[in-house]
Amino acid sequence: MEIELFNLEKIRGLTSPIKALQGKVNHVSNLVKNIEPDQQLASLYYGNDLVFKELAQLTKLVDKINENLKVISNNNINKFLQLKNYLINKYKQSIKDRLKTIDLDNENFTQIGLSLIENKAISKIIERITYIPSVTVKQWLDLLDALNQNTIFLKSVNNLREHYKIILQDKLKKELAKIPSNVESFTIEDFKRQFHITPELTYDKFIQSIEHKLTEEELKSKKELLEKRKEKKKIEELKKQQEEQTESYDSYLKFSNKEFERRLRKQKREKLTDINVTENKKDLEITEEISQKIEMFKKQMDKRSREQYINLGDPSADPIKLIRERKRKKKEEYNKFKDHFESD
């Protein structure tokens, strides 16, 4: 087995001290830069002191050492980076050479390809058309002729038909068992006929369709009746109007001008008199059942108003406390409602 002298992890481990070295060099450079402002500040107070002069010489020496250190460090870092790039390129080239020399058998090749396809790294190449052509009409006709002459196939078809009839009869018995005893016989017979036409039909759906059909017919008949009443009322109004016009015309021809004017004035005076509307009034009889419904509606309204609005029964009570108490109750109701539906 071949042992790898270098891989990416080892190369990273060898070159990781470069970053630490770069950080230390930068730190030393910053320290040297900070010495110069401190030296200028000290020169204002200790400019003629012997110790300060020696310190100035040491500062120059440190600055010079720093410059030499930066040059040497940068040179070493560049060489190290070149070594890193060389090792990486060497590692890549060794991988390429190894891939070229590896002799993969069909099984390993298939496993690698399927894993790459599964991870969507590559796509499967379709080398040939994989669809199955449909059967032609001539082939279908030949097949049907052959099946019609095949006794085993014909016997199987008959068995399937008999089995299907048995299943339908069992289903019909179950649906008939659901029908209440007070249902008319003609409704049951109608359901049986519809079931044989549509085996998926259930008794509930059958009743719903009948109710829907009856509702549509009732609505249609009511609309027709209303239209007839409107038309009849319109005809009666036109007839009455024609009679009034005919009567006015006959009166105009029958009476003299003076008599006709007198009748017109009398008609106007009748229109100005008070109209007695008591004849059109209808007394509304309130039965005991209606009274109970009114009282029940009042109680519901009182209960709803007490729930929706704050009752300040005690005028000395603090409104803020009442609001907080109501908020707490509403929160409890909400949590109860929420827990109920989450448990479902």
GUDOZA-159126 format. One record per residue (C-alpha): residue number from 1; residue in three letters; x, y, z. Coordinates in pm, whole numbers. Each point is the difference from the previous one (the first is absolute). Layout:
residues N
+-----+---------+--------+--------+--------+
! num ! residuo !     c1 !     c2 !     c3 !
+-----+---------+--------+--------+--------+
! NUM !     ALA !      X !      Y !      Z !
...
+-----+---------+--------+--------+--------+
end
This chain:
residues 344
+-----+---------+--------+--------+--------+
! num ! residuo !     c1 !     c2 !     c3 !
+-----+---------+--------+--------+--------+
!   1 !     MET !      0 !      0 !      0 !
!   2 !     GLU !    138 !    340 !   -100 !
!   3 !     ILE !     57 !    246 !    287 !
!   4 !     GLU !    -66 !    368 !    -67 !
!   5 !     LEU !    281 !    222 !    122 !
!   6 !     PHE !   -206 !    314 !    -53 !
!   7 !     ASN !   -368 !     75 !    -15 !
!   8 !     LEU !   -200 !    320 !     38 !
!   9 !     GLU !    -27 !    -32 !    379 !
!  10 !     LYS !    375 !    -45 !     41 !
!  11 !     ILE !     74 !    291 !   -233 !
!  12 !     ARG !   -236 !    223 !    200 !
!  13 !     GLY !    169 !   -112 !    324 !
!  14 !     LEU !    346 !     86 !   -136 !
!  15 !     THR !   -103 !    343 !   -124 !
!  16 !     SER !   -225 !    102 !    291 !
!  17 !     PRO !    293 !    162 !    200 !
!  18 !     ILE !     35 !    254 !   -285 !
!  19 !     LYS !   -310 !    185 !    118 !
!  20 !     ALA !    130 !      8 !    359 !
!  21 !     LEU !    337 !    131 !   -122 !
!  22 !     GLN !   -168 !    273 !   -204 !
!  23 !     GLY !   -203 !    106 !    304 !
!  24 !     LYS !    308 !     21 !    223 !
!  25 !     VAL !    195 !    204 !   -257 !
!  26 !     ASN !   -287 !    246 !    -28 !
!  27 !     HIS !    -23 !     20 !    381 !
!  28 !     VAL !    373 !     85 !     29 !
!  29 !     SER !    -33 !    265 !   -272 !
!  30 !     ASN !   -290 !    163 !    187 !
!  31 !     LEU !    202 !      7 !    323 !
!  32 !     VAL !    291 !    172 !   -176 !
!  33 !     LYS !   -234 !    256 !   -153 !
!  34 !     ASN !   -145 !     81 !    343 !
!  35 !     ILE !    348 !     66 !    147 !
!  36 !     GLU !     62 !    306 !   -219 !
!  37 !     PRO !   -293 !    214 !    136 !
!  38 !     ASP !     98 !    -90 !    357 !
!  39 !     GLN !    359 !    102 !    -72 !
!  40 !     GLN !   -108 !    338 !   -138 !
!  41 !     LEU !   -214 !     61 !    307 !
!  42 !     ALA !    287 !    -90 !    236 !
!  43 !     SER !    243 !    229 !   -185 !
!  44 !     LEU !   -203 !    300 !    114 !
!  45 !     TYR !     75 !    -80 !    364 !
!  46 !     TYR !    328 !   -197 !     -6 !
!  47 !     GLY !    166 !    128 !   -316 !
!  48 !     ASN !    344 !     64 !    162 !
!  49 !     ASP !      5 !   -307 !    224 !
!  50 !     LEU !    272 !   -261 !    -67 !
!  51 !     VAL !   -240 !   -290 !     48 !
!  52 !     PHE !   -233 !    148 !   -260 !
!  53 !     LYS !    285 !     25 !   -251 !
!  54 !     GLU !     85 !   -367 !     54 !
!  55 !     LEU !   -370 !    -86 !    -36 !
!  56 !     ALA !     -8 !    187 !   -331 !
!  57 !     GLN !    293 !   -202 !   -127 !
!  58 !     LEU !   -171 !   -322 !    107 !
!  59 !     THR !   -316 !    110 !   -179 !
!  60 !     LYS !    191 !     50 !   -324 !
!  61 !     LEU !    160 !   -341 !     44 !
!  62 !     VAL !   -341 !   -164 !     60 !
!  63 !     ASP !   -139 !    173 !   -306 !
!  64 !     LYS !    286 !   -128 !   -210 !
!  65 !     ILE !    -43 !   -354 !    138 !
!  66 !     ASN !   -372 !     22 !    -77 !
!  67 !     GLU !     67 !     93 !   -361 !
!  68 !     ASN !    246 !   -288 !    -40 !
!  69 !     LEU !   -247 !   -235 !    171 !
!  70 !     LYS !   -279 !    104 !   -237 !
!  71 !     VAL !    219 !    -62 !   -304 !
!  72 !     ILE !    117 !   -340 !    126 !
!  73 !     SER !   -350 !   -102 !    113 !
!  74 !     ASN !   -164 !    101 !   -327 !
!  75 !     ASN !    268 !   -186 !   -194 !
!  76 !     ASN !    -50 !   -314 !    209 !
!  77 !     ILE !   -380 !     28 !    -25 !
!  78 !     ASN !     17 !     30 !   -379 !
!  79 !     LYS !    225 !   -306 !    -19 !
!  80 !     PHE !   -240 !   -189 !    227 !
!  81 !     LEU !   -298 !     99 !   -216 !
!  82 !     GLN !    187 !   -112 !   -310 !
!  83 !     LEU !     64 !   -333 !    171 !
!  84 !     LYS !   -369 !    -26 !     89 !
!  85 !     ASN !   -107 !     66 !   -360 !
!  86 !     TYR !    256 !   -249 !   -126 !
!  87 !     LEU !   -126 !   -270 !    239 !
!  88 !     ILE !   -364 !     64 !    -95 !
!  89 !     ASN !     78 !    -16 !   -371 !
!  90 !     LYS !    206 !   -312 !     57 !
!  91 !     TYR !   -289 !   -158 !    193 !
!  92 !     LYS !   -250 !     89 !   -275 !
!  93 !     GLN !    228 !   -141 !   -268 !
!  94 !     SER !     49 !   -322 !    197 !
!  95 !     ILE !   -379 !    -38 !     30 !
!  96 !     LYS !    -40 !     51 !   -376 !
!  97 !     ASP !    275 !   -250 !    -79 !
!  98 !     ARG !   -153 !   -252 !    239 !
!  99 !     LEU !   -345 !     36 !   -158 !
! 100 !     LYS !    151 !    -62 !   -340 !
! 101 !     THR !    178 !   -317 !    113 !
! 102 !     ILE !   -288 !   -151 !    203 !
! 103 !     ASP !   -168 !   -293 !   -176 !
! 104 !     LEU !   -364 !      4 !    110 !
! 105 !     ASP !   -210 !   -309 !    -60 !
! 106 !     ASN !   -366 !     21 !   -103 !
! 107 !     GLU !   -140 !    -47 !    351 !
! 108 !     ASN !    202 !    282 !    159 !
! 109 !     PHE !    -66 !    222 !   -298 !
! 110 !     THR !   -376 !    -58 !     33 !
! 111 !     GLN !      2 !     74 !    375 !
! 112 !     ILE !    193 !    325 !    -45 !
! 113 !     GLY !   -223 !    110 !   -288 !
! 114 !     LEU !   -323 !    -72 !    190 !
! 115 !     SER !    123 !    190 !    306 !
! 116 !     LEU !     91 !    299 !   -215 !
! 117 !     ILE !   -342 !     -8 !   -170 !
! 118 !     GLU !   -173 !    -30 !    339 !
! 119 !     ASN !    189 !    304 !    132 !
! 120 !     LYS !    -85 !    184 !   -325 !
! 121 !     ALA !    369 !     48 !    -77 !
! 122 !     ILE !    -46 !   -138 !   -350 !
! 123 !     SER !   -292 !    -92 !   -226 !
! 124 !     LYS !    -79 !   -336 !   -154 !
! 125 !     ILE !     79 !    -14 !   -372 !
! 126 !     ILE !   -275 !   -161 !   -208 !
! 127 !     GLU !    174 !   -196 !   -274 !
! 128 !     ARG !   -313 !   -144 !   -164 !
! 129 !     ILE !   -377 !     46 !      0 !
! 130 !     THR !   -153 !   -190 !    293 !
! 131 !     TYR !   -376 !     37 !    -71 !
! 132 !     ILE !   -212 !   -298 !    -99 !
! 133 !     PRO !   -202 !     54 !   -321 !
! 134 !     SER !   -378 !    -36 !     33 !
! 135 !     VAL !   -195 !   -288 !   -151 !
! 136 !     THR !   -130 !     72 !   -349 !
! 137 !     VAL !   -369 !    -27 !    -93 !
! 138 !     LYS !     61 !   -313 !   -206 !
! 139 !     GLN !    177 !   -166 !    291 !
! 140 !     TRP !   -292 !     92 !    230 !
! 141 !     LEU !   -251 !   -155 !   -243 !
! 142 !     ASP !    204 !   -317 !    -29 !
! 143 !     LEU !     32 !    -14 !    379 !
! 144 !     LEU !   -377 !     44 !     51 !
! 145 !     ASP !    -78 !   -271 !   -254 !
! 146 !     ALA !    241 !   -234 !    173 !
! 147 !     LEU !   -151 !     77 !    344 !
! 148 !     ASN !   -357 !    -52 !   -124 !
! 149 !     GLN !    100 !   -348 !   -114 !
! 150 !     ASN !    184 !    -78 !    322 !
! 151 !     THR !   -225 !   -208 !    230 !
! 152 !     ILE !    208 !     71 !    311 !
! 153 !     PHE !    -28 !    377 !    -53 !
! 154 !     LEU !   -376 !    -18 !    -68 !
! 155 !     LYS !    -53 !   -210 !    311 !
! 156 !     SER !    199 !    252 !    207 !
! 157 !     VAL !   -213 !    286 !   -135 !
! 158 !     ASN !   -322 !   -182 !     94 !
! 159 !     ASN !    136 !    -69 !    349 !
! 160 !     LEU !     87 !    367 !     40 !
! 161 !     ARG !   -349 !    103 !   -107 !
! 162 !     GLU !   -163 !   -235 !    249 !
! 163 !     HIS !    232 !    115 !    277 !
! 164 !     TYR !    -75 !    364 !    -83 !
! 165 !     LYS !   -376 !    -69 !     19 !
! 166 !     ILE !     45 !   -158 !    344 !
! 167 !     ILE !    195 !    303 !    120 !
! 168 !     LEU !   -272 !    236 !   -129 !
! 169 !     GLN !   -273 !   -202 !    172 !
! 170 !     ASP !    189 !      7 !    330 !
! 171 !     LYS !     49 !    375 !    -30 !
! 172 !     LEU !   -368 !     50 !    -87 !
! 173 !     LYS !   -106 !   -201 !    307 !
! 174 !     LYS !    220 !    218 !    223 !
! 175 !     GLU !   -151 !    318 !   -146 !
! 176 !     LEU !   -356 !   -136 !     34 !
! 177 !     ALA !     70 !    -81 !    365 !
! 178 !     LYS !     74 !    371 !     60 !
! 179 !     ILE !   -344 !    108 !   -129 !
! 180 !     PRO !   -251 !     87 !    278 !
! 181 !     SER !   -312 !   -215 !     30 !
! 182 !     ASN !   -239 !    293 !    -64 !
! 183 !     VAL !    126 !     62 !   -355 !
! 184 !     GLU !   -250 !    -66 !   -279 !
! 185 !     SER !     48 !   -307 !   -217 !
! 186 !     PHE !      8 !    196 !   -325 !
! 187 !     THR !    299 !    200 !    132 !
! 188 !     ILE !    184 !   -325 !     76 !
! 189 !     GLU !    -75 !   -138 !   -346 !
! 190 !     ASP !    119 !    325 !   -157 !
! 191 !     PHE !    324 !    -24 !    201 !
! 192 !     LYS !     52 !   -360 !   -122 !
! 193 !     ARG !    -38 !    107 !   -363 !
! 194 !     GLN !    243 !    288 !     44 !
! 195 !     PHE !    246 !   -227 !    183 !
! 196 !     HIS !      9 !   -250 !   -291 !
! 197 !     ILE !     68 !    291 !   -236 !
! 198 !     THR !    264 !    159 !    227 !
! 199 !     PRO !    149 !   -256 !    245 !
! 200 !     GLU !    198 !    274 !    180 !
! 201 !     LEU !   -327 !    159 !    117 !
! 202 !     THR !    -84 !     -8 !    373 !
! 203 !     TYR !   -338 !     52 !    165 !
! 204 !     ASP !    108 !    333 !    155 !
! 205 !     LYS !    111 !    137 !   -337 !
! 206 !     PHE !   -323 !   -126 !   -157 !
! 207 !     ILE !   -213 !    185 !    260 !
! 208 !     GLN !    209 !    316 !    -41 !
! 209 !     SER !    -49 !     -6 !   -378 !
! 210 !     ILE !   -378 !    -43 !     43 !
! 211 !     GLU !    -19 !    289 !    249 !
! 212 !     HIS !    208 !    219 !   -226 !
! 213 !     LYS !   -221 !    -85 !   -297 !
! 214 !     LEU !   -320 !     68 !    198 !
! 215 !     THR !    141 !    330 !    127 !
! 216 !     GLU !     80 !    113 !   -353 !
! 217 !     GLU !   -350 !    -96 !   -120 !
! 218 !     GLU !   -164 !    185 !    290 !
! 219 !     LEU !    205 !    312 !    -68 !
! 220 !     LYS !    -87 !    -18 !   -367 !
! 221 !     SER !   -373 !    -39 !     73 !
! 222 !     LYS !      9 !    290 !    249 !
! 223 !     LYS !    171 !    224 !   -253 !
! 224 !     GLU !   -260 !    -89 !   -263 !
! 225 !     LEU !   -282 !     70 !    249 !
! 226 !     LEU !    147 !    340 !     91 !
! 227 !     GLU !     38 !     91 !   -365 !
! 228 !     LYS !   -362 !    -95 !    -67 !
! 229 !     ARG !   -119 !    207 !    298 !
! 230 !     LYS !    198 !    302 !   -115 !
! 231 !     GLU !   -134 !    -34 !   -350 !
! 232 !     LYS !   -357 !    -39 !    128 !
! 233 !     LYS !     34 !    304 !    226 !
! 234 !     LYS !    139 !    204 !   -286 !
! 235 !     ILE !   -291 !   -102 !   -225 !
! 236 !     GLU !   -252 !     89 !    272 !
! 237 !     GLU !    159 !    343 !     46 !
! 238 !     LEU !    -10 !     63 !   -373 !
! 239 !     LYS !   -362 !   -114 !    -14 !
! 240 !     LYS !    -94 !    227 !    288 !
! 241 !     GLN !    180 !    291 !   -161 !
! 242 !     GLN !   -181 !    -62 !   -326 !
! 243 !     GLU !   -335 !    -15 !    181 !
! 244 !     GLU !     71 !    329 !    176 !
! 245 !     GLN !    101 !    162 !   -326 !
! 246 !     THR !   -314 !   -137 !   -171 !
! 247 !     GLU !   -219 !    123 !    285 !
! 248 !     SER !    159 !    343 !    -11 !
! 249 !     TYR !    -49 !     17 !   -373 !
! 250 !     ASP !   -368 !   -107 !     26 !
! 251 !     SER !    -57 !    252 !    277 !
! 252 !     TYR !    159 !    268 !   -208 !
! 253 !     LEU !   -241 !    -75 !   -284 !
! 254 !     LYS !   -305 !    -46 !    224 !
! 255 !     PHE !     13 !    303 !    229 !
! 256 !     SER !      5 !    366 !    -81 !
! 257 !     ASN !    308 !    208 !     50 !
! 258 !     LYS !   -133 !    150 !    323 !
! 259 !     GLU !    -92 !   -340 !    144 !
! 260 !     PHE !    331 !   -150 !   -108 !
! 261 !     GLU !    195 !    279 !    173 !
! 262 !     ARG !   -209 !    -42 !    315 !
! 263 !     ARG !     81 !   -372 !     12 !
! 264 !     LEU !    369 !     71 !    -47 !
! 265 !     ARG !     -2 !    245 !    292 !
! 266 !     LYS !   -180 !   -256 !    216 !
! 267 !     GLN !    255 !   -265 !    -89 !
! 268 !     LYS !    283 !    234 !    100 !
! 269 !     ARG !   -167 !     74 !    335 !
! 270 !     GLU !    -30 !   -374 !     69 !
! 271 !     LYS !    369 !    -43 !    -62 !
! 272 !     LEU !     82 !    275 !    253 !
! 273 !     THR !   -211 !   -153 !    280 !
! 274 !     ASP !    162 !   -206 !    272 !
! 275 !     ILE !     52 !   -359 !   -103 !
! 276 !     ASN !   -110 !   -256 !    250 !
! 277 !     VAL !    278 !   -254 !     23 !
! 278 !     THR !   -144 !   -203 !    283 !
! 279 !     GLU !   -162 !   -232 !   -251 !
! 280 !     ASN !    342 !   -109 !   -130 !
! 281 !     LYS !    135 !    -70 !    346 !
! 282 !     LYS !     31 !   -359 !    110 !
! 283 !     ASP !     16 !    -99 !    361 !
! 284 !     LEU !    307 !   -208 !     75 !
! 285 !     GLU !    -84 !   -286 !    227 !
! 286 !     ILE !    290 !    -96 !    227 !
! 287 !     THR !    -28 !   -364 !     94 !
! 288 !     GLU !    161 !   -162 !    301 !
! 289 !     GLU !    269 !   -158 !   -219 !
! 290 !     ILE !     96 !    340 !   -147 !
! 291 !     SER !     12 !    150 !    352 !
! 292 !     GLN !    236 !   -276 !    115 !
! 293 !     LYS !    226 !     62 !   -300 !
! 294 !     ILE !      6 !    375 !     73 !
! 295 !     GLU !     93 !    -61 !    366 !
! 296 !     MET !    272 !   -248 !   -103 !
! 297 !     PHE !    142 !    253 !   -248 !
! 298 !     LYS !      4 !    269 !    275 !
! 299 !     LYS !    188 !   -233 !    236 !
! 300 !     GLN !    256 !    -82 !   -268 !
! 301 !     MET !     51 !    370 !    -73 !
! 302 !     ASP !     42 !     77 !    373 !
! 303 !     LYS !    250 !   -284 !     39 !
! 304 !     ARG !    195 !    109 !   -309 !
! 305 !     SER !     11 !    362 !    120 !
! 306 !     ARG !    128 !   -111 !    343 !
! 307 !     GLU !    275 !   -205 !   -167 !
! 308 !     GLN !    106 !    269 !   -248 !
! 309 !     TYR !    -10 !    306 !    225 !
! 310 !     ILE !    151 !     71 !    341 !
! 311 !     ASN !   -259 !     19 !    277 !
! 312 !     LEU !    100 !    271 !    246 !
! 313 !     GLY !   -243 !   -127 !    264 !
! 314 !     ASP !    189 !    170 !    281 !
! 315 !     PRO !     62 !    367 !    -95 !
! 316 !     SER !    290 !     14 !    247 !
! 317 !     ALA !    183 !   -291 !   -170 !
! 318 !     ASP !    327 !     69 !   -179 !
! 319 !     PRO !    -57 !    -18 !   -382 !
! 320 !     ILE !    360 !   -112 !    -58 !
! 321 !     LYS !    -49 !   -302 !    230 !
! 322 !     LEU !   -322 !    -88 !   -181 !
! 323 !     ILE !    178 !     16 !   -336 !
! 324 !     ARG !    285 !   -219 !    126 !
! 325 !     GLU !   -244 !   -254 !    145 !
! 326 !     ARG !   -191 !    -14 !   -329 !
! 327 !     LYS !    327 !    -41 !   -193 !
! 328 !     ARG !    101 !   -289 !    229 !
! 329 !     LYS !   -335 !   -178 !    -56 !
! 330 !     LYS !     24 !     45 !   -377 !
! 331 !     LYS !    352 !   -145 !      5 !
! 332 !     GLU !   -122 !   -304 !    199 !
! 333 !     GLU !   -283 !    -53 !   -252 !
! 334 !     TYR !    247 !     25 !   -289 !
! 335 !     ASN !    242 !   -252 !    158 !
! 336 !     LYS !   -288 !   -239 !     66 !
! 337 !     PHE !   -120 !     37 !   -361 !
! 338 !     LYS !    355 !    -46 !   -134 !
! 339 !     ASP !     71 !   -310 !    215 !
! 340 !     HIS !   -330 !   -153 !   -112 !
! 341 !     PHE !     87 !     21 !   -371 !
! 342 !     GLU !    364 !    -99 !     47 !
! 343 !     SER !   -109 !   -313 !    188 !
! 344 !     ASP !   -229 !    -89 !   -296 !
+-----+---------+--------+--------+--------+
end
